[in-house]
Each structure stands twice: as structure tokens, then as C-alpha cells.
């Protein structure tokens, strides 16, 4: 990490010597903790209007104009898709999965069909592309839920297509000359994944929520991040900013000395956290397993060299986003063994069966044309009409476990009833593996005590649990405060689930993005959660924080958060606690 960023900020301050008194801080939803003080750099990312005007109708006006225009579109779409696919190949984990999905959108045949239809209707090429994208944006937004998030990806693809067509470089975030705070209305996955944490010291967006693609990738990169900040884009590049990724604030032209001191203290704290080597436990010795979320063999290998005690979430669907046909049992087993084999027998792996559907379409599994896929046939529900899909995956997981000798558990996503949990557990137990289910649906949390009568463990997926509990689309910026895992109602459901685990003597973990928040981690432990699974970049900060607090503090933090009226007051109440409570 950069050890000092005072020089570039000082230069900005000299150019704004007559600046007015600092205004009140802007507020958003904190996503990745950390404090940064640096000048702003604003990403706007639109294609040059001059280039678009000069392109006009592209000259496709002859007898073969429609075919030539469609061929130009095909070339542009192939280039954009190849670019996203190449970035996916250079990435791993959740980032690779998000980028692979973007590549699939760029090459989508439905989008091409819409462009061709518009061309045949007499529209020029640029208008045809814009109209086709607008059509699909409307469809995705209308679906709501996680699918609405793909509207941002489509807008990014539109800009990249237009740039390719008019002969300009694809738009993207600017590359600052000095360490800076990046501001954007929103960022597409392709832009977020390419950020350099040594140059982009913090990331702030006007749109998005705590579980958006931007937030997920920022966590993986370890860049302090705040999302859902209203009026953010009124800030000019070069403005000195103090970003607090813990409180969720952005302060313009703060007191330089105080801002430098805050940023320096945060750097020292992060440096100290970087030396933490585990195992996970509180200051008075209560064990808390810290686990990794992984998506493939490469991300598993990267996680294995960090101080994690295993894998709490292997997202199998991310291995197959670009597959049109279901892999054979042998092929699946080889893929899974590549993940399991990264860990020795003392570090167990929890494999999640296909969480396909909604924002993660897998061609050979998901159902086309659902009106609201976030509330439709996804996760375990895919097996209701296609039981062989689940059976073959379980056979492959069992084979991979036998090949590697790694202790393996399997859990199902989107379980809503005890009967579903019982049927799934029976299938897993027949193969000699431990069975669990994810708590993502409020009904599952409310029946956690009965779920634990038929399964061996529970894992709380806070991303979906929050969305479904609060009835709020996680991409609706105006509702970002509702999709915050600090919501007391969400914490209450977590408390119910953890209490059920304590009474049954069975483990209850958290594998959603909430586990990566060090402050919230102490609350979760106080509620009774026994393990936390997260992006590997978050393991050391979370472990270091827990090592500095005792069980009494965690229980007091849980009580304070549960008693709050909203996420902001919950954070404030926990931060106000004395760690020696």
C-alpha cells in the first residue's frame, strides 16, 4: 500500500487556497472499511459526442447496408466480449465470475437479434444498438431483484460497443497520476476489477448497494469503499477528500492535519492487521473459524496461503457461467478436486451446489423467460423439475472428496422449507458427506431449529437474507439503507438462527459479504455465529479485530446493534463501546 499521500493532496489544497469552509460530510453505505485522504478523480466514461456525431449513420446506406451494419456490430460485440473474457481469465474468484457474465452479455444472441430488428426497421446502427440495450435494460429492471443489477453491466457494454463502432478506445476509469479517491456514478465490473489499490486509495459511487458487483469486487481488492452517496458527482476532480469506509462518510476539503492523522492511523492499523496469522479467536480465547469464499482452483490456491481454516463457500456455479452444456460427472469431479486439493485434510471445504438463476444464469441449468427470477426457480429449486442435475453434481463432489481426502461438506442454496432441507440432506448423507443448507430466506431462519433436526450445519447468506427480509432490490440506490446487513431486522433473524445452532450443538456460520466487515464480525460472534467466511483479502483485518476484543465485548456489541433503530445508529452504538466491556 502507499505509505503517504500528503503531497498530491497538498498540491490540490494550494490550488484551492480560497476554498470555503468545509461543508457537512456526504453520507452513503460503507462497504469496505478503511480511511483515505487524497484528491478526487472523477470517472465519467462516456463516448465522445463529437465522435458519435461524426460517425452518423456509418455510411451503411447501400443495398447491402443492413448486412454491413450488422457485420460491424458483430465485430464490435466480439471485441467487447473478448476484452471482458480476457480480464476474467486474468482474475479469479467472484471477480472472474462477474467478468465472465459481462462477456456473455456482450455476445448475447438476444441482444444481437434486437439490433438486427431495429436495423430492419430503418434505424441507423448507433440508434439500433442504443434501442436494443434500452429494451433489455427495461426487461432487467422490470424483473427486479438481482437481475436489475445487470442493467449497469448493459449500460457499460453499450458504451464499449459504441466506442468500438466509432473507432474510439473503450471507455473506462481514468488512471490518476497520483494516489487518488475515485468517484463514479457507478462502475461496471470490468472497470472495478482493473483498479490498482496503490493508486486508487478509495472508491465512492453515487449508485449501488452493499452487495452490488462494485462492492463485491472492492472487497476482494481490499479498497476502502462507500456506495450510494447522493450528490457525489457534483464534486470536481482535484478536490481533497477524506473517505471513511467505516462510517460511510465523504468529507470535502477537510482539515488537512486532522485528515492526514486519520489516514495515517488507519494505515498503521491495516499494517498491523496484515501481520495477523490466526487462528481465529477472541482475546479471551473463544474460537471463531475464519474461512474463505472461493470460486475455482486458482482462487482456492490463493486462499490456501492465507491464514484461513478452510473454505466456507465454494461457489460452484461460477465455474460454469460460460458453459452451454452440463459437464459430465468426471469433468465436474476434476474441477471440484482442483479446489479441494488446494487444502489439506485439516482444513475442510464447504461446497455449495449450483446457485444458478437470477443474476447468475447458467445455460444448462436456468429457466429462460422468468418474469421475476430473483423470486423464481433458482438454487435448489432447479432440482425440483430436474433432479438429475443435483444428483450428478453430488456424485461429482463425492468423487472429488474421495480423490483428495479433504473433509467435505455440501450445502444447498435457496432452501425455504424443512421438507426441502430433509430431502437434500438425505441425498448428501447417502454419499457419506455432511449436509447443510443456506439461510437466505426468512422462512428458513424462522424454522432454523427444525432445519437443524435434519441437517448438520447452517450457513447464513446475508446478501440474499437482507434483500428478502427488507423487500428491497440490492441495486436500488434509494433503498441502499435497506439492503445494509446492519439492519436490526436482519440481525434479529441471524440471532434466531445462531440460537438454534447453540441449542442443537451444531455450527452456524455466515458466508455472505457481511462476514468481511470487521466491526460487524464482532456483532455476529456476539449473536452466536461460530464461523465467518469471506473474501481472502478480508481475513486478516477481521481476524486482527476479533483478536483485540473479548466475548463480553462481542455480546455487548450484539445487544447494542439489535437495540438500534437503523444501520447507522447500530454502527455508531458498536463503535462507541469500550473494547474492554
Buried (B, 14 or more C-beta within 10 A) or exposed (E): EEEEBBEBBEEBBEEBEEEEEEEEBBBBBBBBBBBBBBBBBBBEBEBEEEBBEEBEEBEBEEEEBBEBBBEBBBEBBEBBBEBBBEBBEEBBBBBBBBBBBBBBBBBBEEBBEBBBBBBEEEBBBBBBBBBBBBBBBEBBBEBBBBBBBBBBBBBBBBBBBBBBBBEBEBBBBEEBEBBBBBBBBBBBBBBBBBBEBEBBBBBBBBBBBBBBBBBBBBBBBBBBBBBBBBEBBEBEBBBBBBBBBBBBBBBBBBEBEEBBEBBBEBBEBBEEBEEBEBEBBBBEEBEBBBBBBBBBBBBBBBBBEBBBBBBBBBBBBBBBBBEEEBBEBEEBBBBBBBBBBBBEEEBBBBBBBBBBBBBBBBBBBBBEEBEEBBEBBBBBBBBEEBEEBBBBBBBBBBBBBBBBEBBBBBBBBBBBBBEBBBBBBEBBBEBEBBBBBBBBBBEBBBBBBBBBBBBBBBBBBBBBBBBBBBEBBBBBBEBBBBBBBBBBEBBBBBBBBBBBBBEBEBBBBBBBBBBBBBBBBBBBBBBBBBBBBBBBBBBBBBBBBBBBBBBBBBBBBBBBBBEBEBBBBBBEBBEEBEEEE
